[in-house]
């Protein structure tokens, strides 16, 4: 039940961010959207045994605030940063391919002669 509520709230947050970032330049907009989605939707194990999962962002913050020896926080934080980096590269690659494949077709249409 808690995960369902969290995913619904995450979807609402992502929808708001999607609308707010519309005027932002395309390549930066993709990076912002993907990084937020990774930060909100990536799960991490709470106790290190993979039995209980929580959002990785919450695990990192909780570990940094409560663990005297930093616990799992830095490890999960590094994983989330790596996942976000790969997600941004993937989003940029998809945008590049989309512009190459679809952008080339838009300009190749037959133009009627000028003046007729």
Secondary structure, DSSP 8 states (H G I E B T S, - for coil): -HHHHHHHHHHHHHHHHHHHGGGS-HHHHHHHHHHHHHHHH-EEESSSSSSSEEEHHHHHHHHHHH-TT-TTHHHHHHHHHHHHHHHHHHHHHHHHHHHHHHHHHHHTS----TT-
